[in-house]
Amino acid sequence: MTNTLLIFVKNPVLGKVKTRIAATAGNKRALAIYQLLVQHTRQITLPLPCNKWVFYDSFIPIQDAWPYPRYQKHLQNGVNLGQRMHNAFANAFAHHCSKVVIIGSDCLQLHTQHLLTAFEQLADADVVIGPATDGGYYLLGMKQLYAPLFENKPWSNSNLLAETLQNIQQLGLSYFLLPTLSDIDTWGDWLRCGGTEL
């Protein structure tokens, strides 16, 4: 029985990442910002004493920022974000992982302690959530697969967190909320969270 961190990333392809940032700052800046966010995510996850699985959206590169075998590499599987997250959790639980936490690579305010706290709180809570300022969440953790949390959800919508919490309550589950943090979706988000002008 082991703790496992699932990290969802996009392959860093020019014109394919951070498109809302690109609309303001251009594709090259958007790619540079995404690469910095990936670097930040790697730095805060390296110290964690758990399994770390990286899930790519398009293809698994031979060599990149995620050193194997410290990070196991997988491909996201599903037609939408909910299915891809569900399948990643299902994969982890099929491998007898005891506590599973998923994050993206969009949160400059996320730090190692937030992740340690998420795993610690799963000792008592059924679900741990990291609320995002845009009404979504930057982290989700659980000890067993709760499929309804991934079904018929308004992904990339300000109602995502509220509907997820409603599901948790309907299922009679206990939950713990981490501090609210900001994902980096726009150029303004990047600057507000301490990013440089590049």
PAZA-557440 format. One record per residue (C-alpha): chain; x, y, z. Coordinates in Angstrom, 1 decimal. Layout:
BEGIN
PT   c       xx       yy       zz
PT   A        X        Y        Z
...
! end
This chain:
BEGIN
PT   c       xx       yy       zz
PT   A      0.0      0.0      0.0
PT   A      1.6      3.2     -1.2
PT   A      1.0      6.9     -1.7
PT   A      0.9      8.0     -5.3
PT   A      1.0     11.5     -6.9
PT   A     -0.5     11.8    -10.3
PT   A      0.7     14.8    -12.3
PT   A     -1.2     15.8    -15.5
PT   A      0.9     17.7    -18.0
PT   A      0.6     18.8    -21.6
PT   A      3.4     18.1    -24.0
PT   A      5.2     21.4    -24.4
PT   A      4.4     22.1    -28.1
PT   A      4.4     25.7    -29.4
PT   A      0.9     26.9    -30.0
PT   A     -0.6     24.0    -28.0
PT   A     -0.1     25.2    -24.4
PT   A     -1.5     28.1    -22.5
PT   A     -3.5     29.4    -25.4
PT   A     -5.3     32.0    -23.2
PT   A     -1.8     33.4    -22.3
PT   A     -0.8     33.2    -26.0
PT   A     -3.8     35.4    -26.9
PT   A     -2.2     38.2    -24.9
PT   A      1.5     37.5    -24.9
PT   A      2.1     35.3    -27.9
PT   A      2.9     31.6    -28.4
PT   A      6.5     31.8    -27.5
PT   A      5.9     33.5    -24.2
PT   A      3.1     31.1    -23.5
PT   A      5.3     28.1    -24.1
PT   A      8.1     29.6    -22.0
PT   A      5.6     30.2    -19.1
PT   A      4.4     26.6    -19.4
PT   A      7.9     25.3    -19.3
PT   A      8.6     27.3    -16.1
PT   A      5.4     26.0    -14.6
PT   A      6.5     22.4    -15.4
PT   A      9.9     23.2    -13.8
PT   A      8.2     24.5    -10.7
PT   A      6.0     21.4    -10.5
PT   A      9.0     19.1    -10.8
PT   A     10.9     21.0     -8.1
PT   A      8.0     20.8     -5.5
PT   A      7.3     17.2     -6.2
PT   A     10.8     15.8     -6.2
PT   A     11.2     15.8     -2.4
PT   A      7.9     13.8     -1.9
PT   A      8.4     10.3     -0.4
PT   A      5.8      8.7     -2.7
PT   A      5.3      7.2     -6.1
PT   A      5.1      9.9     -8.8
PT   A      3.4      9.3    -12.1
PT   A      3.4     11.8    -14.9
PT   A      0.5     11.6    -17.4
PT   A      1.1     13.2    -20.8
PT   A     -1.7     14.4    -23.0
PT   A     -0.3     13.5    -26.4
PT   A      2.8     11.3    -26.3
PT   A      5.4     10.0    -23.9
PT   A      8.8     11.6    -24.7
PT   A     12.0      9.5    -24.4
PT   A     13.8     12.3    -22.4
PT   A     12.4     15.4    -20.8
PT   A     12.1     17.3    -17.6
PT   A     10.7     14.3    -15.7
PT   A     13.6     12.0    -14.9
PT   A     12.8      8.3    -15.0
PT   A     12.6      6.2    -12.8
PT   A     11.8      8.9    -10.2
PT   A      8.8      9.7    -12.3
PT   A      6.8      6.8    -14.0
PT   A      5.5      7.9    -17.3
PT   A      2.0      7.3    -18.6
PT   A     -0.4      8.6    -21.3
PT   A     -3.7     10.2    -20.4
PT   A     -6.6      8.0    -21.6
PT   A    -10.2      9.4    -22.2
PT   A    -12.3     11.7    -24.3
PT   A    -12.5     14.5    -21.7
PT   A    -10.7     15.6    -18.6
PT   A    -13.1     13.7    -16.3
PT   A    -12.6     10.4    -18.1
PT   A     -8.8     11.0    -18.1
PT   A     -8.7     11.7    -14.4
PT   A    -11.0      8.8    -13.6
PT   A     -8.8      6.4    -15.6
PT   A     -5.6      7.7    -13.9
PT   A     -7.1      7.2    -10.5
PT   A     -8.4      3.7    -11.5
PT   A     -5.0      2.8    -12.7
PT   A     -3.4      3.8     -9.4
PT   A     -5.9      1.9     -7.3
PT   A     -5.5     -1.1     -9.5
PT   A     -1.8     -1.1     -8.5
PT   A     -2.9     -1.2     -4.8
PT   A     -2.0      2.5     -4.1
PT   A     -3.5      3.5     -0.8
PT   A     -3.7      7.3     -1.1
PT   A     -3.8      9.0     -4.5
PT   A     -3.5     12.7     -5.2
PT   A     -3.8     14.4     -8.6
PT   A     -2.5     17.8     -9.6
PT   A     -1.9     19.6    -12.9
PT   A      1.1     21.8    -13.8
PT   A     -0.6     25.2    -13.7
PT   A     -0.2     26.4    -10.1
PT   A      2.8     28.6     -9.3
PT   A      1.6     29.0     -5.7
PT   A      1.5     25.2     -5.0
PT   A      4.4     24.0     -2.8
PT   A      5.6     20.7     -1.3
PT   A      3.9     21.3      2.0
PT   A      0.5     21.5      0.3
PT   A      1.1     18.0     -1.1
PT   A      2.4     16.6      2.1
PT   A     -0.7     18.0      3.9
PT   A     -3.0     16.4      1.3
PT   A     -1.6     13.0      1.9
PT   A     -1.6     13.5      5.7
PT   A     -5.3     14.6      5.7
PT   A     -6.3     11.5      3.7
PT   A     -5.6      9.5      6.9
PT   A     -9.0     10.9      8.2
PT   A    -10.8     12.5      5.3
PT   A    -12.3     10.5      2.4
PT   A    -11.5     13.3     -0.1
PT   A     -9.0     16.2     -0.1
PT   A     -9.5     19.2     -2.4
PT   A     -7.4     22.2     -3.2
PT   A     -9.8     24.9     -4.3
PT   A     -8.7     27.3     -7.1
PT   A     -9.7     31.0     -7.2
PT   A    -11.5     30.5    -10.5
PT   A    -14.0     28.1     -9.0
PT   A    -12.3     24.9    -10.0
PT   A     -9.6     23.0     -8.1
PT   A     -5.9     22.4     -8.4
PT   A     -5.7     19.2     -6.4
PT   A     -7.9     16.2     -5.7
PT   A     -7.1     13.3     -3.4
PT   A     -8.9     10.1     -2.3
PT   A     -8.4      6.7     -0.8
PT   A    -10.7      4.8     -3.2
PT   A    -12.2      5.6     -6.5
PT   A    -15.4      7.7     -6.3
PT   A    -16.5      7.7    -10.0
PT   A    -19.3     10.4     -9.6
PT   A    -16.7     13.0     -8.9
PT   A    -15.6     12.7    -12.6
PT   A    -19.0     12.4    -14.3
PT   A    -21.0     15.2    -16.0
PT   A    -18.8     18.0    -14.5
PT   A    -18.4     21.5    -15.9
PT   A    -14.7     21.3    -16.6
PT   A    -12.9     24.6    -16.9
PT   A    -16.0     26.3    -15.4
PT   A    -16.5     28.3    -12.2
PT   A    -19.0     25.8    -10.9
PT   A    -16.7     22.8    -10.9
PT   A    -15.7     23.0     -7.2
PT   A    -19.3     23.6     -6.0
PT   A    -20.7     20.7     -8.0
PT   A    -17.8     18.4     -6.8
PT   A    -18.5     19.3     -3.2
PT   A    -22.2     18.7     -3.7
PT   A    -21.3     15.2     -5.0
PT   A    -19.1     14.5     -2.1
PT   A    -21.9     15.5      0.3
PT   A    -24.5     13.4     -1.6
PT   A    -22.1     10.4     -1.3
PT   A    -21.9     11.0      2.5
PT   A    -18.1     11.4      2.3
PT   A    -15.9     13.5      4.6
PT   A    -13.5     16.0      3.0
PT   A    -10.7     18.4      3.8
PT   A    -10.1     21.7      2.0
PT   A     -6.5     23.0      1.4
PT   A     -5.8     26.7      1.0
PT   A     -7.3     28.4     -2.0
PT   A     -4.7     29.0     -4.7
PT   A     -4.6     30.5     -8.2
PT   A     -4.0     28.5    -11.3
PT   A     -2.1     30.2    -14.1
PT   A     -4.6     30.5    -17.0
PT   A     -4.0     34.1    -18.2
PT   A     -1.2     36.6    -18.6
PT   A     -2.7     38.5    -15.6
PT   A     -2.7     35.3    -13.5
PT   A      1.0     34.9    -14.3
PT   A      2.0     38.4    -13.2
PT   A     -0.3     38.4    -10.1
PT   A      1.3     35.1     -8.9
PT   A      4.9     36.5     -9.1
PT   A      5.8     35.5    -12.7
PT   A      8.2     37.7    -14.6
PT   A      7.6     39.7    -17.7
PT   A      9.9     37.4    -19.7
! end
